[in-house]
């Protein structure tokens, strides 16, 4: 039975009632929401499980499935974490992250990305997937279209389908060094386009976009404005840039 079929099945819960010294059993049905059938999986983790099993049997494995370093956390980071625990950084903090951390991140992004970032624009989250999901959930309506890079993060397509939108892939081709084809991108944008996901350095393909006025990212922004103007829906399209 497939995963989606199993999600469609009702989960039966048996409840016991005691009435006048008699035990009565009633079967209730708890049905999973239909949208759960549109939720995909991160297949890289499935491959990781199999790879770990091979390692446990003595095989020498080069891991290409999970995007993490091939070395353990450096000692100075471990020491800093332990020091924070000893200094009682163990309580609730601001939901957007500690102010000092947000200031440091804003400064780093401003210096390395050549864009002005302010601390109040920074939100600290536990990994990339939650903020990608929150962005799609906040901006995309059912029936909208979202353009996303392919190959890319499986979570893109999964979350787009989950909210009831249409996932529109744009191919990252080897002959273009896995960078966006601006002409192809322009051809995909229409009055239903709500979001364009740009990823640099690209997850999986590891390509890097160039960031100047004629770059794919700058051109895509102009394409979005043109598409919005042509469809008489000003500022309808948006762009999300996911840094990897």
N, C-alpha and C positions, 0 to 999 in steps of 0.2 A: 504494500500500500504506500502511495506517495505521501510526502509531507503535507501537501495541500489537502489531500483526501482525509488524512487523519485529523487535520484542523477542522474540517467540515463536520466531522462526526460529533455528536453530542457527548458530553462527559456526564456519565450517570453517577449520581450521588444518592446513596441510600441513607435515609434518616430514620431514626428509631423514635417512636412515640409510645409512651406508657399511658394507657387509658383504662381505668377500672381494672388494674392489675393485669391487663392484656398488653402484649407487645405488638405494635403495628408497624409495619415497614412500608414506607412510601418512597417511590422512585421519582426524583426530580431531575429535570434536564437543565444543564448549564451549557449554553451554546457559546462558542467562541465567535467574536465579532467577525463578519465577513471580510473586513479589511485585512485581517490577519493573514488571510490566504494570499494577499498581495505582497507580503513582507518576505523579502529574499534573505539569503544567508551570506555570511562572509566566508566564502569557500576556502580562503587561505588558512583559516583555522582548522578546517577539516583536513587539509593536506598536512598541517603541522602535527596533528595527532598521529597520522600515519608515519610521518617522518620520525617522530619521537619513538614510536614503536620499533622502527628499524634501528634506531640508535641504541635502544635498550637491548637489541639482539647483536650488538657489536658492529653494526654497519657505520661507515664514515660518511656523514651526510653534510652537504653544503646547503644551507637553508636559504632559499630564494622566495619562500612563501610569505613570511611575516616581515614587515618593515621595521626591524629593530637592529641595533648594532650587534656585532658578533663578539662583543666583550662585555664584561660585567660593569656595573655602575662604579665609576671612579671613586677612590677612597675619600677625596675631599668632599664629594657630594654626599656620601654616606655620613661623614663626620658632621657636615652642616645640618643634615636632617636630624641626627641624634642630638646635636646642640640645640636645635629648635624645640625638640621634645623636652629637654631638660629645662628650657626657659619658658615652659608652659604654653607654647604655641599649639595647644590641644583643644581649644574652644572654638565656638562658632565665630566666624569672621564675616566681613562684608560679602554679599552674594557675588559681587563682581570680582572679588579677589582683594588681597591686601594692598593698600594704597602704595606702599613702598615697591612692591613687586610690579604693579601696573605702571608706575613711573619708570622703572628700569626697562620694562618691555617697550614702552612708548619711545624711550630714548634709543634703544637698540634698533627698533624698526625704522625710526627716522633716519638713523645713520646708515643702515645697511640696505634699505629699500628705496631710498630717495623720495619718500613721501612723508609729509608731516603727520605725525601721530601724537595725539594728546592722551594723557592718562585716563581721562574720562571716557575715551573711546575704546579702551582696552577692557576686555572681559576674559578672565582666566577660567578655563574649563578643563575637565579631566580627559584630554584626548581630542582628536579631530572629529570623530563621528557625532558626538552630541551637538556641537555647534553647527555642523553641516545639516543635521536633522532640524534643529531649531530654525535655521535660516529658511529652509524649504517650507517648513510648517507655517512660518510667519508670513511668507510672501506669496505662496502658490495656492491658487484655488483649484477646485475640481474642474477639469476641462482645459486648464492652462497648459502651455508647453514649456518644457525646460530642456535646454541644450546642454549636453554634458560630454566630456571627452571620453573616447573609447579607442584603445584600452584605457581603463582608469579604475578608480575606487569602485568596487561593487556596490558600496552603500549609496552611490549617486542614484543609480537606476532603481534600487530597492525603495528608497525613500520617496522618489518621484511617483512611482506606482502606488505606494502606500497612501499618499494623500489624494489619489484619484486624478493626477495629472498625466500628461503624455510625455514619456521619455524620448527625447530626440537625440540620438548619438551623432557626434561628429568624429570621423575617423582621424586618428593620429598615425600618419603613414611613415614608414621607414625612409622612403625616398625624400621626405621633407624633414628628416631627423626627428620625427615624431612631434613636430610642431603643428600648430593650427594652420589650416589653409584658409586664408582670409576670404577668398572668393566663395569657397564652399560654405563658410560660416554665414556670409551675407545672404546666400541663397536659402538658408534654413530659417532665417528670421522672418516672422510674419506678425500679424496683429494678435496672435494668440501667445506669442513668446513672452513669458513673464520673467524668466531667469536664464542667465548664461553662466555656467560654471567654468572658470578658468583655473587651471592648476599648474603652478610653477614653483619648484621643480616638480614635474609631473609624476604622480604616483604610478608605479609600475614601469612606464616607459623611461622615466628619469630625464626627460628633456626639459630644457629651460627656455622660457620665452624671452625675447628681447624687449626691453622696456623703453621705447622711445616713441615719438609721435607717429611713426609709420609702422609700429609693431602691431601684431595681431590683437593685442589687448586694447590698444588705443583705437585701432580701426573698428573693433567690435563695438566699442562704446558709441562710435559715430553711426555704425549700422543700426544699433538699437534706437538711437534718436530718430534716424530716418524712418525706420519701420513704424515707430510710434506716431510720427507726424503723418505718414501716409495713411495710417488707419484711424486718424482723428482721435487718438487716445494718448494725449501727452503724458510723458513720464511713466508710461505703462511698463516698459521693459526695465529690468534691473540686471546688474552684474554682480556675481559673487566670485571673489578671487580666493581660492583655497590654497594656502601655502603649505608645502609639505616639507 
